[in-house]
Structure formats: structure tokens, C-alpha cells
Amino acid sequence: MERYFKRKTQPEILEPSPKSPKNNESSSKQTCVDSMEINSETLQYDPGLRRPILSYHPNVRDQVRRAYLQNKPCQPKTHAFPYTNFGTKPRRFNPAWFTQFPNWLEYSTSHDAAYCLCCYLFKPDIGDQSGGGDTFVGVGFKNWKCKKKLEIHVGGPHSSHNNAWRNCEALLNQKQHIETVISKQTDQDRIDYRTRLGASVGVSRILLQQGLPFRGHDESENSLNQGKFLEILRWLHHYNEGIKAVTLENAPENLKLTSPDIQKDISSAISYEIINAITSDINDSLFSILVDESRDKSSKEQMAIVLCFVDKGHVIERFVGIEHVADTKASSLKLAIDDFFSRHGLSISKLCGQGYDGASNMQGEFNGLKALILNENESAFYVHCFAHQLQLALVAVAKKNSEIGDLFTMVSSVVNIMVASSKRRDILREKHAHVILKALENNELSSGQGLNQETTLKRASDTRWSSHYNCLISLAHMFSSTIEVLEIVRKDGTSSEQKFEAKVLLTFIQSFNFIFGLHLMKKVLGITNDLSQALQKKDQDIVNAMNLVNICKGRLQRMRENGWESLFDEVSSFCDKNRIKIPSMDGIFTSGERPNRKAHPITNVHHYRVDLFTDVIDKQLTKLNDRFTEKNTELLLCVACLSPNLKGISDLAQKMVRTKKDHTYPLVYLLLTLALILPVATASVE
């Protein structure tokens, strides 16, 4: 049998007193063992001189282990470590290893060898592993030239060393003690669960505030890839003392706080509490509603809702949730709003403002959402989103003027052919970078932080605010580089159709007609772009919005009256720089189309100044006048006279609250409240 199993050494507990009778020897040993208390000062500190841990009686073995763990590993950092020859080079133990492995690495000054404390204490009793079979437990490690052996000893998560280290942690954790577990199991489980639940709620709040996903690409319930959830949980575990000992990662297997269902329940509970807090702030006050609908990634229709109300003179906009709807019909949207109001105790009789975009299902005169709400509450004034109105005005100008419409069509084609290919996009960047460098060398451009950054051509879209303006700006800025890339496509295109398209575009965009339209619309859209940006601010009130509209109209009118010469000079300078022929303004205009025999010939100056410059600005002014003349807006302009020396009506409302004049003049404050909560833009919903 001894060929296959090593004989175990009999444990030496306490030697009996020589004076004790032999027949009482065994009973004396057991009595001493049961009542024995380990004195940490009498334990051998040098790991090379310690007795095997299994030689201690099982009743006191954990006391010995705990004493050694509390004393910390034997690490004589100031010891003069002796050298040992390894070949032709002497080497010794490196004390820096104590810093790298502070929790387990030990050094024996008597044996000049390294040991592992946790493996000594909890090495499994399996054959030779209980004695000196392991270098770090038995004879000790002395191969100083091979530090990698230390890392190999640590091994992976389920290595013998790491299992022993987990046993050491559990032994030091008093909560793991059997008596504590038995006596406090119910209370402690409840405390641990509340700690884990609190951590889950905290992580959920962070993810919801940042708009981050809870889970990763693998949506399985037991997946370790859970988006940012576990990452933030580890961050909380690192910085929060309260959850260091209790985390979701070491939780019981039946705990499902990281499952999608529980995470959705936590999110829903947070959403419900937030909405209740918002509706309690509204109380019985007047409010307005901002609504927009769109499809989510799964092609399901959803409707976003924002409530706007006044609290002590301050305008408060709060996003209150997304409601799923069956379809985009106004009746479905109205049903979803009614359901939302009933769930949160809101009354449609207190609704005094509606703000939507210009879609027919929203602002339809008879069957739109606006009309359905007005049928129940005539005081729910509808205000078409100002920023949408402005965007529609710009798009209308581009479509109604034939030459400007052609301009945007050709600009879109140029952008498509430039941006569609990553190779052409890279060539365009390189060409433009060379142009910028040359201009800097010639002092034609100024350098500085944020200037001359790498860019590319930008697409225009009727549904994206300011996109047309940004598109024209980028094309004018990169015009010469765009011409060079189109020349490359015309010569080396992948197909005859692509080469022909590049040829047509080169001819069109290098004409004076294109350059004039480009700079004209860049000027016009530059004026209205400032208004578009201002109308998208959340704190914009309706009186300030109308003042900004009037300012925009005034700037366009001044450009119509006095801006021709400066625009023509700018166009001429651009043409000279890019070697584009400028026609004589006194010559007869030819469009290249078949001439109309009945039409009277006109000069170039008449065409560009009257048919383009004046016509475009007039159309813009007409559209702005048509879009911004609603009856409720005109009436609210009279409110501006109430605050002649303040920034806006919001300042007047706040001052009335501070001076308690809102109680003295309740009707005036009510008028201000109505003016403040009428929506200007749906920027919050977008």
C-alpha cells in the first residue's frame, strides 16, 4: 500500500507532562487540544522552519491559519539576500517581488528560499501535495533567474493557488463563520439583497441618464457581456465601501438582478417615480404638451411626450416618456395621450398649448391631432414648431425658384459622387490639406486652435435643420479640391456613366451661374441660420422668438436693398481665384435653353439682380410672413410691452414671484404663464 499511498504523519498536538500517568495520556491530550488557544507570538515566522499545517489538530487548525494570515506574509525587505551562482552569473532573491506579490510571497532567511503563504495554509491534502510535493510549500523556490515561475504558480482563476487564496479570504471574513451564518443568515441575506438592489438601481440611473445600453451584443440572460452595466458596477464596487463585500458578481445563482426582466422593471419603476414627481410639480397648473412620433429600430411606432409648465416664473420642460402607438393616425396618437393623462392624473382641461411639426396627422384642420384636442378643449392653442416653420420656408425657396432648385440638385450630385467612395473621400481630404497648407504659407489664412480643421463635404436634407447651409459652406470652402477630384473621376471613373456624370458636373459647377447661386444662397441661409439656431433653444419664449423673426426679416430686407454690390464683388473674387469666366453684365443673357421667340431679351445684370437676387429674397420674405402670422402669435406680441426693461417675459414672471405680485395681480401672472408655456420649438422632443 505504501507504494501507492504515503503514510500520513501523526499530528503532534501537545506533549503530555512527564508526571502524568500513562493511562491518562490520551484523555489529557484531548482535553488540552479542546481548550487550547493559539498564541500568535509562539508561531514560527520563518516559512522554512514551520511545521506542516496538517500536523495541527483539526480543532485548532483554523486558529493557526487565521493567526498566520493576521501576521501577514514573512517578507524581510531589509535582509541582505545572498547571491547564488547560476552558470557564470550570480543571482539572488529580488525584494521588488514583495511589491508585485504582496499577499502571498514569503522568504525564508534560514533556507534562502521563497514560499507561498496561502498554499501552505490551504494546499489540498492529495498525495504529495500535502507534503513537499509543491516547491512553494515544501523545499521552497530558489530559481532566482526565472521570475516567470512565480506567475506560473499563481495560474488562472481556478488554479490551486487561487483556490487557496479564496479560502484565506473566506477565513478572514467573519461573516463566513458558521456561527454568524446560522445566527444572522436571514437578516444578513436581507441586508445583502438591499445592497445589491441599491447597486443595481444606481447603475440603472447612470445608464438611463447617459442613454447607454444595459446589455451588449449577446442578449442571453447569462451573458457576461452586458453593455456598461457590469462595468459601472465594478466602478461602484471600487469606490463605494458599502458594496465592496456584496456585489452582483458573487451573488447567489438564483439572484436575477442582472437579468433583462429585472432591469426593465427597475427602469420602469424609476420612470414612474420621475413622472409622478413631475406631475406633482404641475399640480393644478396650466401646462402645454410637445409631441413627436417616429419609428424605433424595430420599426414600431412610438411617440415622445414633453410637458412644459411654469414653476415660480421659471419655464420647466420635462421629457416624460415614450408611448408606443399602433400606427401614425391622429386617432391613435390622441388615444395614447388620453391614456397617459389618465395614468398620471393630468386633466386635458388644463392643457393650454400644443406643439408639433407640420405633418398632416399632427396639424390637419379636421382630422389632425391638433383638431382632436381642440374639440375637447378650445383653449389648447396650437403653435407650429417655429424651427420647423423656418426649415420649411428654406426648402420651399429651394423648390419654387427653378434655378435655385437646379443648384441644390447639382450640389447633391456633387456631394454624392465625392462622399460615396472612401477612396475619393480620402483624395479630397489630401487635396484640401494641400490647399490649406499653401494658403497658410502665403498668409492667406490665419492659423490657430480650432481653425482649418480637417473636414469633408456635408450632405443636405430637408428634415435636418441648417444642413443646406452647412452643405453650401463646405462646398465653397473645398471648391478647388472638389474640381480636382472630379477631374480624376472624369478620367479614371469605373464606368462610362460615372465619367459622363463627372463631366456634366464639372461643366455645371464651373459656370458663373452656379457660383452666383451658391454665394447667394450661402448669404441668405447664413442670415436665417442664426434664427434657426436661436429657435432651437429650450429656454426660448414665444415673444423673443417673434422678435428674432422680425430681426431676420429686417436683415433680409436690408440685403435686398443694399447687398447687391457686396455679393457681386464676392462672386467675382471667387471666380477670379478659380479661373471661372465672368460674363459681361451689360451683355444679353443666354440660358443655354431654346429661346422663347415671344420673350424680350434681357441683360445679364437684369437676370442675376432681378430674376435671381431679388426674386429669391422676396420669396424668402413672403414665406416668412406667411409662416409666422398666426393669430395667437400676433396677440402674444402685445405681452412684450409688459417687460420693456427686462430680457424677456420670463424675467418679469420671476420678478413678480419674488415680490409676491403674482398674488396681487393674478390675471397678469396668468397671462405671462400662458405666454411662457406656449411652445416655440420641439427641440426637446427631437
C-alpha positions in Angstrom: 0.0 0.0 0.0 2.9 2.4 0.8 3.9 2.1 -2.9 0.8 3.9 -3.8 -0.2 6.0 -0.8 2.2 7.9 1.5 1.7 7.2 5.2 0.3 10.3 7.0 2.3 11.7 9.9 0.5 11.5 13.2 -0.3 15.1 14.4 1.7 16.3 17.3 -0.6 18.4 19.5 0.8 18.8 23.0 3.3 16.6 24.7 2.0 15.1 28.0 3.6 16.1 31.2 6.2 13.5 32.4 4.5 13.3 35.7 1.1 12.4 34.2 0.0 8.8 34.5 0.3 6.8 31.3 -3.3 5.7 31.4 -4.5 9.3 31.4 -2.2 10.3 28.4 -4.9 10.2 25.6 -7.6 11.9 27.7 -5.1 14.6 28.7 -4.1 15.3 25.1 -7.8 15.7 24.0 -8.6 18.0 26.9 -5.6 20.2 26.2 -6.5 20.3 22.5 -10.1 21.2 23.0 -9.2 24.0 25.4 -6.0 25.1 23.6 -5.7 28.8 22.4 -3.2 29.6 19.8 -0.7 32.3 20.7 0.5 34.1 17.5 3.7 35.1 19.2 4.8 31.5 19.6 4.2 30.5 16.0 7.2 30.1 13.7 7.5 33.2 11.5 10.2 31.8 9.1 8.4 29.7 6.5 11.3 27.4 6.1 11.1 26.3 9.8 7.3 25.9 10.1 5.7 22.6 10.8 3.2 21.4 8.2 -0.3 22.8 8.7 -1.8 19.3 8.6 0.2 18.4 11.6 -2.0 20.6 13.8 -5.2 19.1 15.2 -8.3 19.9 13.1 -9.9 21.6 16.1 -7.2 24.3 16.2 -6.1 24.3 12.5 -8.3 27.3 11.5 -7.0 29.2 14.5 -3.4 28.6 13.3 -4.3 29.7 9.8 -6.1 32.9 11.0 -3.1 33.8 13.1 -0.7 33.4 10.2 -2.9 35.5 8.0 -3.2 38.2 10.5 0.6 38.3 11.0 0.9 38.9 7.2 3.5 37.0 4.9 7.1 36.8 6.1 8.7 39.5 3.9 12.1 40.7 5.3 12.6 43.5 2.9 15.8 44.8 4.6 17.5 41.4 4.6 20.9 41.1 2.9 19.8 38.5 0.3 22.8 36.2 -0.6 23.9 35.5 -4.1 23.8 32.1 -5.8 25.8 31.3 -9.0 23.6 30.3 -12.0 26.2 29.5 -14.6 28.6 32.4 -14.8 26.3 35.0 -13.3 25.4 35.3 -9.6 21.8 36.0 -8.8 19.7 36.5 -5.7 16.1 37.0 -4.5 14.7 40.3 -5.7 12.9 42.2 -2.9 10.9 44.0 -5.5 8.9 40.8 -5.9 7.3 41.5 -2.5 5.6 44.6 -4.0 4.4 42.6 -7.0 3.1 39.7 -4.9 2.3 41.3 -1.5 -0.4 39.0 -0.3 1.3 35.6 -0.5 5.0 35.6 -1.3 7.3 34.8 1.6 11.1 34.5 2.0 12.9 32.2 4.4 16.2 33.7 5.7 17.3 30.2 7.0 16.8 28.4 3.8 17.3 31.3 1.3 14.1 30.2 -0.5 10.7 31.7 -1.4 7.4 30.2 -0.2 3.6 30.8 -0.7 1.6 31.5 2.5 -1.9 30.7 1.1 -0.8 27.4 -0.4 0.9 26.5 2.9 -2.3 27.1 4.8 -4.8 25.6 2.3 -2.9 23.2 0.0 -5.2 20.2 -0.8 -4.4 17.0 1.0 -3.9 15.0 -2.1 -0.9 12.7 -2.2 2.4 14.5 -2.4 0.7 17.9 -2.4 0.2 17.7 1.3 3.9 17.4 2.0 6.8 18.8 0.0 5.5 18.0 -3.5 4.9 21.7 -4.3 8.1 23.8 -4.4 6.4 26.8 -2.8 5.2 24.7 0.1 7.9 22.1 0.7 11.6 22.7 -0.2 11.0 26.3 -1.3 11.6 28.2 -4.6 15.3 29.1 -5.3 15.5 29.6 -9.1 16.2 33.4 -9.0 16.9 33.6 -12.7 13.3 32.6 -13.6 10.8 35.1 -12.2 8.2 33.7 -14.6 7.8 30.7 -12.3 6.1 33.0 -9.8 3.4 33.9 -12.3 3.1 30.3 -13.4 2.5 29.4 -9.7 -0.4 31.9 -9.5 -2.0 30.4 -12.6 -5.5 31.0 -13.8 -8.8 31.8 -11.9 -9.3 28.1 -10.9 -5.7 27.3 -10.1 -4.7 25.6 -6.9 -3.1 28.8 -5.7 -6.2 31.0 -6.4 -8.5 28.4 -4.7 -6.3 28.5 -1.7 -6.3 32.4 -1.7 -10.1 32.4 -1.8 -10.1 30.1 1.2 -7.9 32.6 3.0 -10.2 35.5 2.2 -13.2 33.5 3.4 -11.4 32.6 6.7 -10.7 36.2 7.4 -14.3 37.2 6.6 -16.1 36.8 9.9 -19.4 36.8 8.0 -18.5 33.4 6.7 -18.1 32.0 10.2 -20.6 29.2 10.7 -22.0 30.7 14.0 -22.5 34.0 12.3 -24.2 32.4 9.3 -26.5 30.4 11.5 -27.5 33.2 13.8 -27.7 36.1 11.3 -28.5 34.4 8.0 -31.9 35.9 7.5 -31.0 39.4 8.4 -27.7 39.3 6.6 -29.4 38.0 3.4 -31.9 40.8 3.6 -29.1 43.4 4.0 -27.0 41.9 1.2 -30.0 41.9 -1.1 -30.8 45.5 -0.4 -27.2 46.4 -1.0 -27.2 44.5 -4.4 -30.6 46.1 -5.3 -29.3 49.5 -4.4 -26.2 49.0 -6.6 -28.4 47.8 -9.5 -30.7 50.9 -9.1 -27.6 53.1 -9.0 -26.2 51.6 -12.2 -29.5 51.8 -13.9 -29.8 55.5 -13.1 -26.4 56.2 -14.6 -27.1 54.2 -17.8 -30.5 55.9 -18.2 -29.0 59.4 -17.7 -26.3 58.7 -20.2 -28.6 56.9 -22.7 -26.3 53.9 -22.7 -27.4 50.2 -23.4 -27.8 47.8 -20.5 -26.5 44.9 -22.4 -24.1 44.1 -25.2 -24.4 42.3 -28.5 -25.1 39.0 -26.7 -28.6 39.3 -25.3 -28.7 36.0 -23.5 -29.7 36.1 -19.8 -26.5 34.5 -18.5 -24.2 36.5 -20.8 -21.2 38.2 -19.2 -21.3 40.9 -21.9 -23.9 43.2 -20.5 -23.0 46.5 -22.1 -22.0 49.1 -19.5 -23.9 47.5 -16.6 -21.2 45.4 -15.0 -18.5 47.9 -16.0 -20.2 50.6 -13.9 -21.0 48.1 -11.2 -17.2 47.4 -10.9 -16.6 51.1 -10.7 -19.0 51.5 -7.9 -17.5 48.4 -6.2 -14.1 50.1 -6.4 -15.1 53.5 -5.0 -18.0 52.6 -2.7 -17.2 50.9 0.6 -20.8 49.8 1.1 -20.8 47.3 -1.7 -17.2 46.0 -1.6 -18.2 42.9 0.2 -21.5 42.4 -1.5 -21.5 42.6 -5.3 -23.7 41.1 -8.0 -20.8 39.1 -9.4 -20.6 36.9 -6.2 -24.3 36.8 -5.6 -26.3 33.5 -5.3 -27.1 31.8 -8.6 -30.8 32.4 -8.2 -30.4 36.2 -7.9 -31.5 37.7 -11.2 -30.8 41.4 -10.7 -28.8 41.5 -13.9 -31.5 39.8 -16.0 -33.3 41.8 -18.7 -36.7 41.5 -17.0 -35.5 42.9 -13.7 -33.6 45.7 -15.4 -36.7 46.6 -17.3 -38.7 46.6 -14.0 -36.1 48.8 -12.4 -36.2 51.2 -15.3 -40.0 51.3 -15.3 -40.1 52.0 -11.6 -37.6 54.9 -12.0 -39.6 56.3 -14.9 -42.8 56.0 -12.9 -41.4 57.8 -9.9 -39.9 60.6 -12.1 -43.2 61.2 -13.9 -45.1 61.2 -10.7 -42.6 63.9 -9.3 -43.1 66.0 -12.5 -46.9 65.7 -12.4 -46.9 66.6 -8.7 -44.9 69.7 -9.6 -47.6 70.7 -12.2 -50.3 70.0 -9.6 -53.4 72.0 -10.8 -51.4 74.5 -13.0 -51.7 75.1 -16.7 -49.3 73.2 -19.0 -48.6 72.6 -22.7 -47.5 69.4 -24.5 -44.9 68.8 -27.1 -45.2 65.6 -29.2 -43.3 63.9 -32.0 -43.6 60.4 -33.4 -41.2 58.2 -35.2 -40.2 54.5 -35.6 -37.7 52.8 -33.4 -35.1 50.4 -34.7 -37.6 47.5 -34.7 -39.9 49.6 -36.9 -42.5 50.0 -34.2 -44.2 53.4 -33.9 -43.5 55.4 -30.8 -44.5 58.8 -29.6 -42.3 61.1 -27.4 -44.0 63.4 -25.0 -42.6 66.5 -23.3 -44.6 68.6 -20.8 -44.0 72.3 -20.4 -45.2 74.3 -17.3 -44.2 77.4 -15.2 -42.9 77.0 -11.7 -42.3 80.3 -9.8 -41.8 82.2 -13.0 -39.3 79.6 -14.5 -40.2 77.7 -17.6 -39.8 74.0 -17.0 -39.6 71.4 -19.9 -39.6 67.8 -18.8 -39.4 64.7 -21.1 -41.9 62.3 -19.6 -41.7 59.2 -21.7 -42.3 57.4 -24.9 -45.6 55.9 -25.6 -46.0 53.0 -28.2 -48.8 53.5 -30.7 -50.4 51.2 -33.1 -49.9 53.5 -36.1 -49.3 57.1 -37.0 -53.0 58.1 -37.3 -54.1 61.1 -35.3 -56.7 59.0 -33.5 -54.1 56.5 -32.3 -51.9 59.4 -31.1 -54.8 61.0 -29.3 -55.7 57.7 -27.6 -52.1 57.3 -26.4 -52.2 60.9 -24.9 -55.5 60.3 -23.2 -54.1 57.0 -21.7 -51.0 58.9 -20.5 -53.1 61.7 -18.9 -55.4 59.2 -17.1 -52.5 57.2 -15.7 -50.8 60.2 -14.2 -53.7 62.3 -13.1 -53.5 65.1 -15.7 -56.6 66.9 -17.0 -57.0 67.9 -20.6 -58.9 71.0 -19.4 -55.6 72.4 -18.0 -53.9 71.9 -21.4 -53.4 75.3 -23.0 -50.7 74.7 -25.6 -49.8 72.1 -28.3 -46.5 72.0 -30.2 -45.9 69.6 -33.2 -44.2 69.6 -36.5 -46.0 70.3 -39.8 -47.1 66.7 -40.6 -50.7 66.3 -41.8 -51.5 63.9 -39.0 -50.4 66.5 -36.5 -51.8 69.8 -37.7 -54.6 68.6 -40.0 -57.6 71.1 -39.9 -60.2 68.4 -39.4 -58.7 65.0 -38.5 -55.2 66.0 -37.2 -54.1 65.6 -33.6 -54.5 69.4 -33.1 -58.1 69.3 -34.2 -59.0 66.3 -32.0 -57.6 68.0 -28.9 -59.3 71.4 -29.8 -62.6 69.5 -30.0 -62.3 68.8 -26.3 -60.5 72.0 -25.2 -60.8 75.1 -27.3 -58.1 76.9 -25.2 -55.4 74.4 -26.2 -53.7 76.8 -28.7 -51.7 75.1 -31.4 -48.3 76.6 -32.3 -46.5 75.1 -35.2 -42.9 74.4 -34.2 -41.0 77.6 -35.2 -37.8 75.9 -36.1 -39.8 73.5 -38.4 -41.6 76.5 -40.0 -38.3 78.2 -40.8 -36.8 75.0 -42.2 -39.9 74.5 -44.4 -39.5 78.1 -45.6 -36.0 77.4 -46.7 -36.9 74.2 -48.5 -39.8 76.0 -50.2 -37.5 78.7 -51.6 -35.2 76.0 -53.0 -38.0 74.2 -54.8 -40.0 77.2 -56.1 -37.2 79.0 -57.8 -36.2 76.8 -60.8 -32.5 77.9 -60.9 -32.0 77.5 -57.2 -33.8 74.2 -57.3 -31.3 73.1 -60.0 -28.5 74.4 -57.9 -29.4 72.2 -54.9 -29.9 69.2 -57.2 -26.4 69.6 -58.7 -24.9 70.2 -55.2 -26.5 66.9 -54.0 -25.0 65.1 -57.0 -21.5 66.5 -56.3 -21.7 65.5 -52.7 -22.9 62.0 -53.5 -20.1 61.4 -56.0 -17.5 62.7 -53.5 -18.7 61.0 -50.4 -19.9 57.7 -51.8 -16.4 56.3 -52.2 -14.0 56.2 -49.3 -11.1 56.4 -51.8 -12.4 59.7 -53.3 -13.1 61.0 -49.8 -9.5 60.4 -48.8 -8.2 62.0 -52.0 -10.5 65.0 -51.3 -9.0 65.4 -47.8 -5.5 65.2 -49.1 -6.1 67.8 -51.9 -7.8 70.1 -49.4 -5.0 69.7 -46.9 -2.5 70.7 -49.6 -4.6 73.8 -50.4 -4.8 74.8 -46.7 -1.0 74.4 -46.3 -0.3 76.5 -49.4 -2.7 79.3 -48.2 -1.0 79.3 -44.8 2.4 79.7 -46.4 1.1 82.6 -48.5 -0.5 84.2 -45.4 -4.0 83.9 -47.0 -5.3 82.1 -43.9 -4.7 82.6 -40.2 -3.7 79.7 -38.0 -4.9 79.0 -34.5 -6.6 76.5 -32.3 -9.8 75.2 -33.9 -9.1 76.7 -37.3 -8.5 74.9 -40.6 -9.6 71.5 -39.2 -9.9 68.5 -41.5 -13.4 68.3 -43.0 -15.3 66.9 -45.9 -18.4 67.8 -48.0 -21.7 67.7 -46.0 -25.0 66.3 -47.2 -28.2 68.4 -47.3 -31.5 67.1 -46.0 -35.0 68.8 -45.8 -35.5 67.3 -42.4 -32.2 68.3 -40.8 -32.0 71.9 -39.6 -29.2 74.0 -41.1 -28.0 71.2 -43.3 -28.4 73.1 -46.5 -26.3 76.0 -45.2 -23.6 73.7 -43.9 -23.5 71.9 -47.3 -23.0 75.1 -49.2 -20.4 76.3 -46.8 -18.4 73.1 -47.2 -18.6 73.1 -51.0 -17.5 76.7 -51.3 -14.6 76.0 -48.8 -13.4 72.9 -50.7 -14.3 74.1 -54.3 -10.9 73.8 -55.9 -10.2 70.4 -54.3 -13.6 69.2 -55.5 -12.8 70.2 -59.0 -9.5 68.2 -58.9 -11.3 65.1 -57.7 -14.0 65.4 -60.3 -11.2 65.6 -63.0 -9.8 62.4 -61.7 -13.2 60.7 -61.8 -13.8 62.0 -65.4 -10.5 60.4 -66.5 -10.4 57.3 -64.3 -14.0 56.5 -63.5 -15.1 52.9 -63.0 -17.8 53.2 -65.7 -18.8 55.4 -68.7 -21.9 56.6 -66.8 -19.7 57.8 -63.9 -17.3 59.5 -66.2 -20.2 61.3 -68.0 -21.7 62.4 -64.7 -18.4 63.8 -63.6 -18.1 65.7 -66.9 -21.6 67.2 -66.7 -20.9 68.3 -63.1 -17.6 69.9 -64.0 -19.3 71.9 -66.7 -22.1 73.0 -64.5 -20.3 73.9 -61.3 -17.6 75.8 -63.1 -20.2 78.2 -64.6 -20.8 81.7 -63.3 -24.5 80.9 -62.9 -23.7 78.1 -60.4 -21.2 80.3 -58.5 -23.6 83.1 -58.2 -26.4 80.9 -56.9 -24.0 79.2 -54.5 -23.0 82.5 -52.9 -26.5 84.0 -53.0 -28.0 81.1 -51.1 -25.0 80.9 -48.7 -25.7 84.6 -47.8 -29.5 84.1 -47.4 -29.2 80.9 -45.4 -26.5 82.4 -43.3 -29.0 85.1 -42.2 -31.7 82.6 -41.5 -29.3 80.1 -39.9 -28.8 82.4 -36.9 -32.6 82.4 -36.4 -32.8 78.6 -36.8 -30.2 78.1 -34.1 -31.9 80.6 -31.7 -35.3 78.9 -32.2 -34.0 75.6 -31.1 -33.0 76.7 -27.6 -35.1 75.2 -24.9 -35.4 78.4 -22.9 -36.7 80.4 -25.8 -40.1 82.1 -25.2 -42.6 82.9 -27.9 -42.2 86.7 -27.6 -38.4 86.5 -28.1 -38.9 84.1 -30.9 -41.2 86.6 -32.8 -38.6 89.4 -32.1 -36.0 87.2 -33.7 -38.2 86.5 -36.7 -38.6 90.3 -37.2 -34.8 90.8 -36.9 -34.3 88.1 -39.5 -36.8 89.8 -41.8 -35.1 93.1 -41.4 -31.7 91.7 -42.3 -33.1 90.1 -45.4 -34.8 93.4 -46.4 -31.5 95.3 -45.9 -29.7 92.7 -48.0 -32.3 93.2 -50.8 -31.9 96.9 -50.8 -28.1 97.3 -50.2 -26.5 93.9 -50.7 -26.2 93.5 -54.4 -22.8 95.2 -54.8 -21.1 93.3 -52.0 -22.5 89.9 -53.2 -21.3 90.6 -56.8 -17.9 91.6 -55.6 -17.6 88.4 -53.6 -18.8 86.2 -56.5 -16.3 88.0 -58.9 -13.4 87.4 -56.5 -14.3 83.7 -56.2 -14.4 83.3 -60.0 -11.1 85.1 -60.5 -9.5 82.8 -57.9 -10.8 79.6 -59.5 -10.4 80.9 -63.2 -14.1 80.9 -64.0 -15.3 83.2 -66.8 -17.4 86.2 -65.7 -19.9 87.3 -68.3 -20.4 91.0 -69.1 -23.2 92.3 -67.1 -24.3 94.6 -70.0 -24.5 91.6 -72.4 -27.6 89.7 -73.4 -28.4 86.8 -71.0 -28.4 83.3 -72.6 -29.6 80.4 -70.5 -28.4 77.7 -73.0 -32.0 76.6 -73.5 -34.1 77.0 -76.6 -35.0 80.7 -76.7 -38.6 81.8 -76.5 -39.5 83.9 -79.6 -42.1 86.0 -77.7 -39.7 86.7 -74.8 -37.9 90.0 -74.8 -34.1 89.7 -74.4 -32.7 90.7 -71.0 -29.2 91.7 -69.9 -27.1 89.6 -67.5 -27.4 92.2 -64.8 -31.2 92.1 -65.0 -31.2 88.3 -64.8 -28.9 88.0 -61.9 -30.1 91.0 -59.9 -33.8 90.8 -60.6 -34.6 87.2 -61.6 -32.3 85.7 -59.0 -31.1 88.0 -56.3 -34.4 90.0 -55.7 -36.7 87.1 -56.5 -35.1 84.7 -54.0 -35.1 87.2 -51.2 -38.7 88.2 -51.9 -39.8 84.6 -51.9 -38.0 84.1 -48.6 -39.6 87.2 -47.0 -43.0 86.2 -48.3 -42.7 82.7 -46.9 -41.5 84.0 -43.5 -44.5 86.4 -43.4 -46.9 83.5 -44.3 -45.4 81.1 -41.8 -45.2 83.5 -38.8 -48.5 85.3 -38.8 -50.8 83.0 -36.7 -53.4 84.8 -34.7 -52.3 83.6 -31.3 -48.7 84.7 -32.0 -49.8 88.2 -33.0 -51.8 88.6 -29.8 -48.9 87.5 -27.7 -46.6 90.1 -29.2 -48.6 92.6 -27.0 -47.2 90.9 -23.9 -43.7 92.3 -24.7 -44.9 95.7 -23.6 -45.2 94.4 -20.0 -41.4 94.0 -19.7 -39.7 96.9 -21.6 -36.6 96.9 -19.3 -36.2 93.2 -18.9 -34.6 90.5 -21.0 -37.9 88.7 -21.5 -41.3 87.8 -20.1 -39.7 85.0 -18.1 -37.7 87.7 -16.1 -40.9 89.6 -15.4 -42.7 86.4 -14.2 -39.8 85.6 -11.9 -39.7 89.1 -10.5 -43.5 89.0 -9.8 -43.0 85.8 -7.8 -40.1 87.3 -5.8 -42.1 90.4 -5.0 -45.3 88.4 -4.4 -47.0 90.5 -7.1 -48.4 87.3 -8.6 -51.0 87.2 -5.8 -51.7 90.9 -6.2 -52.1 90.7 -10.0 -53.2 87.1 -10.7 -54.6 87.8 -14.1 -51.3 89.4 -15.3 -49.3 86.5 -14.0 -51.8 84.1 -15.6 -51.2 85.9 -19.0 -47.5 85.6 -18.5 -47.8 81.9 -17.7 -49.9 81.4 -20.9 -47.3 83.2 -23.0 -44.4 81.3 -21.4 -45.7 77.7 -21.8 -46.9 78.1 -25.4 -44.3 76.0 -27.3 -41.8 77.7 -29.6 -39.9 74.6 -30.8 -39.9 70.8 -30.4 -36.2 70.7 -29.9 -36.6 68.8 -26.6 -38.7 66.1 -28.4 -36.4 65.9 -31.4 
